[in-house]
Amino acid sequence: MEAARLAEENGRHIIHMEVGQPSTGAPMAARRALADALENNTLGYTVALGLPALRKRIARLYGEWYNVDLNPDRVVVTPGSSGAFLLSFTALFDSGDRVGIGAPGYPSYRQILKALGLTPVDIETATDNRLQPIVADLAGLDLAGLMVASPNNPTGTMLDHAALGDLIAATQAQGAAFISDEIYHGLEYEAKAVTALELTDDCYVINSFSNFFSMTGWRAGGWWCPKTTSASLSVWRRTCSSVRRMPVRSRRWRH
Ligand SMILES: Cc1ncc(COP(=O)(O)O)c(C=O)c1O
């Protein structure tokens, strides 16, 4: 991104294929609420899993968008999806675990996994499969987890109910964790994106205010839905906020 910035400074027109960023600003209500909070609120720490009212509202959003009954207790608020990646990777996997990611895909998945001592496994996708992984790609990969994004970055392609359901079933059959990055939900053209939560509770959903709500630079309001939350996850969530480099934990929040 720095190389692109320098080129832009020198007058080059760059088409960004690394991060997705809406051209619009944040919604007026969010800007007003922030201005008000800066003026009237100390903006201190919150409880580790996020403000209960925000967790409830995020769960309600999934009800409104997808008619799913998401228990607010499952919603953990993070600093953007990026915070949710750190939290979910460290909570779900052990050092060295293999995590499948579609290629092409969002470049930071690979870097974050590597930085945490995990092994990113590129799954080369085919145009015939709309540049998304398919069940046959998973054979013999010995994965501890599979991460998909639908709509994907940079391709924008989506997984429909059947394709997403097949991938979830195949991942579960391997005993691996299925992580669905839903950050581009709401930015669709012909069909509505499908949330993994429509198909199973046995999945981990990541989303954030960055794209649909045009708040990429705010570094606020990401969320992660594990299957359950607990006091120890709450402690770990707090640790992840204040510590940059951390040891990878055991799979204690997986089941
Ligand atoms: C697929 C995908 N997931 C996550 C992110 C980062 O999300 P956040 O800004 O919420 O950390 C991006 C940013 O471009 C992305 O393309």
The ligand as a Gaussian input file, in Angstrom:
#p B3LYP/6-31G(d) Opt

LIG

0 1
 C      -11.925000      -9.594000       2.818000
 C      -11.509000      -8.553000       3.815000
 N      -11.629000      -8.833000       5.129000
 C      -11.248000      -7.928000       6.069000
 C      -10.729000      -6.692000       5.718000
 C      -10.286000      -5.733000       6.816000
 O      -11.359000      -5.350000       7.573000
 P      -11.327000      -4.245000       8.741000
 O      -11.174000      -2.911000       8.101000
 O      -12.661000      -4.382000       9.402000
 O      -10.212000      -4.611000       9.640000
 C      -10.615000      -6.347000       4.362000
 C      -10.091000      -5.048000       3.951000
 O       -9.903000      -4.749000       2.810000
 C      -11.007000      -7.318000       3.397000
 O      -10.891000      -7.059000       2.079000

